[in-house]
């Protein structure tokens, strides 16, 4: 048991435990790594030029984006060397990523993510991206962060650093030993949709596989029409000032079946022929005491609308009912989106089954822990546990440990974990850049969203 301070939360009942409790599950939760090909022609960093337009909600250019895979690799390295859950000191049973593992539904991004998680070599080039200043946009200050000391940009006056050799360092190959223990992953919108918005179509695919990188929007572009143009006229959306880059066939889009098949090939748990046939990522992972239910909330047919189908509610109901046929067994639900995005029918399903004690989510890029008491008012319910992103500050993972006490109550101990990348490393630079652009109050959450002990009287 570690010496960190924990916020004790009792909204769902339960007395303060006097003994450690029986460990039932030690899980490592990570989310929204957004492993990214930052040079992809299908990305639109140029929308950052509209940051001062009140009609636009940004950002589209984050200085740390080319380092997202280095941040993920640092966390994986830390977990490989120290695979113990901090409260119980049990070896993690599983690491689970709740989606947006990659940024632009690209094959090269997916392969980098999988090589880092399972072990292998990965590289994503930053050459030709917006970090390299040019004259395409005129002779004024470069509008994106440029780490070169002799290039005036709009970011270094705000405190962003000079980093010699940045592009070459970011583009270098990294080697990952992999987690070294079991892991699984859910799809998010960015895993299977271009920019998390649209299934790839021929016009957009031609742009992604091409050799021109847009640096500005088309003449007369209006932020209010951005999504419609991106969806329906990508050739117009990317028709502004551009530069030539090296084309790559590895920027092709992947669909959900390929995404799942690639996970199977790299040893991820949960997916098999049943999921490949159905084209849905709904699945279960059974451990000794807890069933982990993975619910695919990414409706690609509806262009990324965050919803839940009636058939999925029925499927979830059946999986939870199976758990309740085994007295004492618990269920943990995981999805990319949380309840704030989903139909209330799903909440009703969860409340009908007292075996469900927690729901892990990502998507919001913020730490959030919410109690969902049973509507009867007679106690019970479940905890919704949202973990912030790896790409943005604070770039943390979360240990989730489920314990049972002698009085039958359940305790869920959550601990936020940092990577221990040394100063001067690319992962440390990623964290520094992310911190500078962070909405700290939103992303970090409050005390009750961080290191917490969540009680549940059953």
C-alpha positions in Angstrom: 0.0 0.0 0.0 1.5 3.3 -1.0 1.9 6.6 0.9 -0.1 8.8 -1.5 -3.1 10.8 -0.2 -6.4 9.5 -1.5 -9.8 11.2 -1.5 -12.4 8.9 0.1 -15.7 9.0 -1.7 -18.9 7.5 -0.1 -21.7 8.8 -2.3 -22.7 5.2 -3.1 -22.5 4.0 0.5 -20.0 1.9 2.4 -18.1 2.5 5.6 -14.4 3.4 5.8 -12.6 0.1 5.5 -10.4 -1.0 8.4 -8.6 -3.7 6.5 -7.0 -3.8 3.0 -9.6 -6.0 1.4 -9.3 -8.9 -1.1 -7.8 -7.8 -4.4 -10.1 -8.8 -7.3 -8.7 -7.0 -10.2 -5.7 -4.7 -10.9 -6.2 -2.8 -14.2 -4.2 -0.1 -15.9 -6.4 2.4 -17.7 -5.0 4.6 -20.5 -6.8 6.6 -23.1 -6.6 8.9 -26.1 -2.9 8.4 -27.0 -3.6 9.9 -30.5 -0.4 8.3 -32.0 -0.1 10.6 -34.9 1.4 11.1 -38.3 1.7 14.8 -37.9 2.7 15.3 -41.5 -0.3 13.6 -43.0 -1.9 15.7 -45.8 -5.3 14.6 -44.4 -4.6 16.8 -41.3 -5.6 20.4 -41.1 -3.2 22.2 -38.7 -3.8 25.3 -40.8 -7.1 25.8 -39.0 -5.0 27.2 -36.1 -4.7 30.3 -38.3 -8.4 30.9 -37.4 -7.8 30.7 -33.6 -8.8 34.3 -33.1 -12.0 33.9 -35.0 -14.9 33.7 -32.4 -16.7 31.3 -34.8 -14.1 28.7 -34.4 -13.3 26.4 -31.5 -9.8 25.1 -31.6 -7.0 24.2 -31.3 -5.9 22.3 -34.4 -2.1 22.7 -33.9 -0.6 21.4 -30.6 3.2 21.7 -30.5 3.5 18.3 -28.9 1.6 16.4 -31.5 4.7 14.9 -33.3 5.8 13.4 -30.0 2.6 11.5 -29.1 4.1 8.1 -29.8 7.2 9.0 -27.7 4.9 9.8 -24.7 3.0 6.4 -25.1 6.4 4.6 -25.3 7.5 6.2 -22.1 4.5 5.0 -20.2 4.8 1.5 -21.7 8.5 1.4 -20.6 7.6 2.5 -17.1 4.9 -0.2 -16.8 7.2 -2.8 -18.3 9.8 -2.1 -15.6 7.3 -1.6 -12.7 4.1 -3.7 -13.5 2.7 -3.5 -10.0 -0.6 -1.8 -9.1 0.4 0.8 -6.4 -2.3 0.0 -3.8 -2.3 -3.8 -3.6 1.2 -4.2 -5.1 -0.3 -6.9 -7.3 1.0 -7.4 -10.8 -1.5 -5.7 -13.2 -4.0 -8.2 -14.7 -4.6 -6.1 -17.7 -3.9 -2.7 -19.4 -6.9 -1.3 -21.2 -6.9 1.6 -23.6 -10.4 3.2 -24.1 -9.9 4.5 -27.6 -8.5 7.2 -29.9 -5.3 5.2 -29.8 -4.4 6.8 -33.1 -5.3 10.2 -34.6 -6.3 9.9 -38.3 -7.3 6.2 -38.9 -4.1 5.6 -40.7 -2.2 2.3 -41.2 1.2 3.8 -40.2 -0.3 5.2 -37.0 -1.9 1.9 -36.1 1.3 -0.1 -36.7 3.2 2.4 -34.5 0.7 2.1 -31.7 0.7 -1.7 -31.8 4.4 -2.0 -32.0 4.7 0.2 -28.8 2.1 -1.7 -26.9 3.2 -5.3 -27.9 6.9 -4.6 -28.4 8.8 -3.7 -31.5 10.1 -0.7 -33.5 8.1 2.4 -34.5 8.8 5.6 -36.3 6.6 8.5 -37.6 8.4 11.1 -39.6 8.0 14.8 -38.7 9.9 16.0 -41.8 7.7 18.3 -43.9 5.3 19.1 -41.1 4.4 22.5 -39.8 7.4 22.5 -37.3 9.6 23.2 -40.3 9.1 26.9 -41.3 9.1 27.9 -44.9 8.2 30.9 -47.1 4.8 29.5 -48.3 2.9 31.8 -46.0 4.9 34.9 -46.7 7.7 36.6 -44.8 6.0 37.3 -41.4 6.3 35.3 -38.2 5.7 31.6 -38.8 2.2 30.9 -37.3 3.1 27.4 -36.0 5.7 26.5 -33.3 9.1 26.2 -34.9 11.8 24.8 -32.6 14.6 26.4 -34.6 16.3 29.4 -32.9 16.7 31.5 -36.0 13.0 31.3 -37.1 10.6 33.9 -35.7 7.3 32.3 -34.9 4.2 33.2 -32.9 4.9 30.6 -30.2 8.4 31.2 -28.8 7.4 34.7 -27.5 4.8 32.8 -25.4 7.6 30.8 -23.8 7.8 27.8 -26.1 11.3 26.5 -26.3 14.1 26.3 -28.9 14.9 22.6 -29.4 17.9 22.0 -31.7 17.5 19.1 -34.0 13.9 18.6 -33.0 12.5 17.3 -36.3 15.3 14.7 -36.8 15.0 13.5 -33.2 11.2 13.3 -33.4 11.4 11.3 -36.6 13.9 8.7 -35.2 13.0 5.1 -34.7 12.1 4.1 -31.2 12.2 0.6 -29.7 9.6 -0.6 -27.2 9.9 -3.8 -25.1 6.1 -3.8 -24.9 4.0 -3.9 -21.7 5.0 -7.4 -20.8 1.6 -8.2 -19.5 -1.9 -8.6 -21.0 -3.6 -5.7 -22.7 -6.7 -4.8 -24.7 -8.0 -1.8 -26.6 -11.2 -0.2 -27.7 -11.8 1.9 -30.8 -12.5 5.6 -30.6 -13.7 7.8 -33.4 -10.1 8.7 -34.4 -9.2 5.0 -34.7 -11.6 4.5 -37.7 -12.6 7.9 -39.0 -10.5 10.5 -40.7 -9.8 13.2 -38.1 -12.5 11.4 -36.0 -15.2 12.8 -38.3 -15.7 10.8 -41.5 -15.2 7.5 -43.1 -12.5 7.8 -45.8 -13.8 8.4 -49.3 -11.9 8.4 -52.6 -11.3 12.1 -52.7 -10.0 12.2 -49.2 -7.9 9.1 -49.7 -6.2 10.7 -52.7 -5.3 13.7 -50.6 -4.0 11.5 -47.7 -1.8 9.5 -50.1 -0.6 12.5 -52.0 2.5 14.7 -51.8 1.0 18.1 -50.9 0.5 19.3 -47.4 -1.9 22.2 -46.9 -0.6 25.1 -44.8 -3.6 27.5 -45.2 -7.3 27.3 -46.0 -8.9 28.0 -49.3 -9.7 31.6 -50.2 -12.8 32.8 -48.4 -13.0 29.9 -46.1 -15.5 30.2 -43.2 -15.2 28.3 -40.0 -18.9 27.8 -39.8 -18.8 25.6 -42.9 -15.7 23.7 -42.0 -17.2 20.3 -41.2 -19.5 20.3 -44.1 -16.7 21.1 -46.6 -14.4 18.5 -45.0 -17.1 15.8 -45.3 -18.4 16.7 -48.7 -15.7 18.5 -50.5 -12.3 17.5 -49.1 -10.6 18.6 -52.4 -11.8 22.1 -51.7 -11.0 21.9 -48.0 -7.4 21.2 -48.7 -7.0 23.5 -51.7 -5.2 26.3 -50.0 -1.5 27.2 -50.0 0.5 24.0 -49.7 4.0 22.5 -49.8 5.4 19.3 -51.3 6.2 16.4 -49.0 7.1 12.8 -49.3 4.0 10.7 -50.1 3.5 7.4 -48.3 1.1 4.5 -49.1 1.2 3.7 -45.4 -1.2 6.7 -44.9 -4.1 4.7 -46.2 -7.2 4.5 -44.0 -8.0 1.4 -42.0 -11.5 0.2 -41.2 -12.7 -1.4 -38.0 -12.3 -5.0 -39.2 -8.6 -4.3 -40.1 -8.1 -2.5 -36.8 -9.4 -5.5 -34.9 -7.5 -8.0 -37.0 -4.2 -6.1 -36.4 -4.9 -6.1 -32.7 -5.4 -9.9 -32.8 -2.1 -10.3 -34.6 -0.3 -8.3 -31.9 -1.8 -10.3 -29.0 -4.5 -7.9 -27.8 -7.2 -9.6 -25.8 -10.9 -9.6 -26.6 -11.2 -9.9 -30.4 -11.8 -13.0 -32.4 -13.6 -14.3 -35.5 -17.0 -13.4 -34.0 -16.0 -9.7 -33.9 -14.5 -9.8 -37.4 -17.7 -11.4 -38.8 -20.0 -8.8 -37.1 -17.8 -5.8 -37.7 -18.4 -4.7 -34.2 -15.9 -4.4 -31.4 -18.3 -5.4 -28.6 -16.6 -8.1 -26.6 -15.8 -9.4 -23.1 -12.6 -10.3 -21.2 -13.2 -12.6 -18.3 -10.8 -12.6 -15.3 -11.1 -14.8 -12.2 -13.4 -12.4 -10.3 -14.4 -9.7 -12.8 -15.9 -9.6 -16.3 -14.6 -6.7 -18.3 -17.1 -5.7 -21.0 -15.9 -3.7 -23.9 -18.6 -1.7 -25.6 -18.0 -0.1 -29.0 -19.6 3.3 -28.9 -18.2 4.5 -32.2 -21.0 4.4 -34.8 -19.0 4.7 -38.0 -22.1 4.5 -40.1 -23.4 7.6 -38.5 -20.2 9.7 -39.2 -19.0 9.5 -35.6 -22.2 10.3 -33.8 -21.8 9.2 -30.2 -24.8 6.9 -29.7 -25.8 3.4 -28.7 -27.9 1.0 -30.7 -30.9 -0.9 -29.2 -29.2 -4.1 -30.2 -26.1 -3.1 -28.2 -28.3 -2.4 -25.1 -29.7 -5.9 -25.5 -26.2 -7.4 -25.9 -25.0 -5.6 -22.8 -28.0 -6.7 -20.8 -27.3 -10.3 -21.8 -23.6 -10.1 -20.8 -24.4 -8.5 -17.4 -27.1 -11.2 -16.8 -24.5 -13.9 -17.4 -22.3 -12.3 -14.6 -25.2 -12.3 -12.2 -25.7 -16.0 -12.6 -22.3 -16.4 -10.8 -22.8 -15.1 -7.2 -20.1 -12.8 -6.1 -18.8 -12.1 -9.6 -18.5 -8.4 -10.6 -18.6 -6.6 -13.9 -16.7 -3.6 -15.2 -17.9 -1.8 -18.4 -15.5 0.1 -20.6 -16.2 2.3 -23.7 -14.6 5.3 -25.4 -17.5 7.6 -24.7 -19.1 8.3 -21.4 -22.7 8.8 -20.3 -22.7 12.4 -21.2 -22.5 11.4 -24.9 -24.8 8.3 -24.8 -28.4 7.4 -24.7 -30.0 7.1 -21.3 -31.2 3.6 -22.2 -27.7 2.5 -21.5 -27.8 3.9 -18.0 -31.1 2.0 -17.3 -29.4 -1.2 -18.4 -26.5 -0.6 -16.0 -28.8 0.1 -13.1 -30.7 -3.1 -13.6 -27.6 -5.1 -12.8 -26.0 -4.7 -9.4 -23.0 -6.7 -10.5 -21.7 -3.7 -12.4 -19.5 -1.6 -10.2 -17.6 0.7 -12.5 -17.5 2.1 -16.0 -14.2 3.2 -17.6 -14.3 5.9 -20.3 -12.0 8.2 -22.3 -12.8 10.8 -25.0 -13.0 14.0 -22.8 -9.2 14.3 -22.3 -9.9 15.0 -18.7 -9.8 13.2 -15.3 -13.4 12.8 -14.1 -14.9 10.4 -11.5 -18.7 10.5 -11.1 -21.1 8.5 -8.9 -24.3 7.1 -10.5 -26.5 6.1 -7.6 -29.4 3.6 -8.3 -32.6 5.6 -9.0 -34.5 3.7 -6.3 -32.6 5.6 -3.6 -32.0 2.5 -1.7 -28.2 2.5 -2.3 -26.0 0.9 -4.9 -25.1 2.1 -8.3 -21.8 2.4 -10.1 -18.8 4.7 -10.5 -18.0 6.3 -13.9 -14.2 6.7 -14.1 -12.8 8.9 -16.9 -9.1 9.1 -17.5 -7.4 12.0 -19.3 -5.6 11.7 -22.6 -1.9 10.8 -23.1 -1.5 13.3 -25.9 -2.5 16.3 -23.8 -1.5 17.4 -20.3 -1.3 15.8 -17.8 -0.5 12.7 -20.0 -1.2 10.3 -17.2 -2.5 6.7 -16.9 -4.7 5.5 -14.0 -4.4 2.4 -11.9 -7.9 0.9 -11.1 -7.9 -1.7 -8.4 -11.1 -3.5 -7.3 -11.2 -4.9 -3.8 -13.9 -6.7 -1.8 -14.2 -6.3 2.0 -15.4 -8.8 4.5 -18.8 -7.0 4.9 -19.4 -7.5 1.2 -18.7 -3.9 0.2 -16.6 -3.1 -2.8 -13.8 -0.6 -3.0 -12.2 0.8 -6.1 -8.8 2.4 -5.6 -7.7 4.8 -8.4 -4.2 6.1 -8.7 -2.9 8.5 -11.3 0.5 7.5 -12.8 3.2 9.5 -14.6 5.9 8.2 -16.8 9.4 8.7 -15.4 11.1 9.8 -18.6 14.3 11.7 -17.9 14.8 15.4 -18.4 15.9 16.1 -21.9 14.1 13.1 -23.4 11.4 13.5 -26.1 8.7 12.2 -23.7 9.7 14.8 -21.1 9.6 17.5 -23.9 6.1 16.3 -24.9 4.9 16.8 -21.3 6.4 20.2 -21.1 4.9 21.3 -24.4 1.5 19.9 -23.4 1.6 21.7 -20.1 2.1 25.0 -21.7 -1.0 24.7 -23.7 -3.2 23.0 -21.1 -6.5 24.0 -19.7 -5.2 22.7 -16.4 -8.4 23.1 -14.4 -10.4 21.1 -16.9 -8.0 18.4 -17.8 -6.6 17.6 -14.3 -10.0 17.7 -12.7 -10.6 18.3 -9.0 -9.2 16.4 -6.0 -12.1 14.0 -6.1 -11.2 13.1 -9.8 -7.6 12.0 -9.1 -6.3 9.6 -6.5 -9.5 8.3 -5.0 -10.9 5.5 -3.0 -14.4 4.8 -4.2 -16.7 2.8 -1.9 -19.8 0.9 -2.9 -22.2 -0.8 -0.6 -23.7 -3.8 -2.3 
